[in-house]
Amino acid sequence: MNSQQYEKVKSAKGFIAALDQSGGSTPKALSLYGIPKEAYSGDQQMFDLIHAMRTRIITSPAFNGDRVLGAILFEQTMDREIEGRGSADYLWSAKQVVPFLKVDKGLADEANGAQMMKPMPELDALLARAREKGVFGTKMRSVIKRADARGIADVVAQQFEVGAQILAGGLMPIIEPEVDIHAPDKEGAEQLLKAAIREQLDTLGAQQQVMLKLTLPSVTDFYADLVEHPKVLRVVALSGGYSREDANRMLAANHGVIASFSRALTEGLSAQQSDEEFNKVLDTSITGIHQASIT
């Protein structure tokens, strides 16, 4: 594990940009960016367009390691190039932004009020490839829909089981058990979730750490003990469907938690904007998210 990258993730003032929309979420991301479904046909064109959007964000002068400490990539983005270099290499070498990779293969059907991750039979090979390309860590998402103790325990156990595999592969796992912001008892789900996470953290080896990516909690500073936990490198927050304004306001109130926003980061960006306008909107977005992350 790159020690410079580790120190940056551990203590830098900034946030993680989530640029990891995959096949299922790409059409929506493109339509918000001003490219409707009718404008392209087939997956290849769709992925070319989203890569062009990501390249425009990453190469923008507004996007740099002073405020963005990391970026989460989709597998296809990792395999492509930005300005003639591998995407992960470009992020670190040109921008001093630590590269992460989304490794999950999507969500299984709901059971016990939660959606676990689909199996990942190719994970070891993917981890080896990611490490070769200079990736520091990974991200994988499950979703909790209601305060069901069994469903939540299953999600967290699976996350940490796969997390152990990722640590063994030499990468830093971001454990992401998202609580749906529309969950009927969101606060109750968060209480069960925190207890399950604390239990799993106790199973890690003496030198092992993970990162946590969590929904902004209903109770301010609810995850403060996880922020301070020696087995947790960093706690990052997802925007989860909140507007950027709401997400930033809630984030600023949760001390020590930093952003890992996706849709809230790209809100207001459009393919039709001139580079000057695009960079200005992105700079405003990054400034706001950065400010909310350094509280």
NORBEL-V174453 format. One line per field, one symbol per residue. ss: DSSP state (H for helix, E for strand, L for the rest). burial: 1 if it has 16 or more other ideal C-beta (glycine too) atoms within 10 Angstrom, else 0. Layout:
ss=???
burial=???
This chain:
ss=LLHHHHHHHHHLLLEEEEELLLHHHHHHHHHHLLLLHHHLLHHHHHHHHHHHHHHHHHHLLLLLLLLEEEEEELHHHHHLEELLEEHHHHHHHHHLLEEEEELLLLELLLELLEELELLLLLHHHHHHHHHHLLLLEEEEEEEELLLLHHHHHHHHHHHHHHHHHHHHLLLEEEEEEEELLLLLLHHHHHHHHHHHHHHHHLLLLLLLLEEEEEELLLLLLLLHHHHLLLLEEEEEEELLLLLHHHHHHHHHHLLLLEELLLHHHHLLLLLLLLHHHHHHHHHHHHHHHHHHHLL
burial=0000110110010111111111000110110010100001000001101110111111010110101111111111110101000111111100111111111110100001111110010010011001101111111111111111001111110111011111101011111111110010010111111101100110010001111111111100011001101011111111110101001101110100111111111110100010000110110011011101100
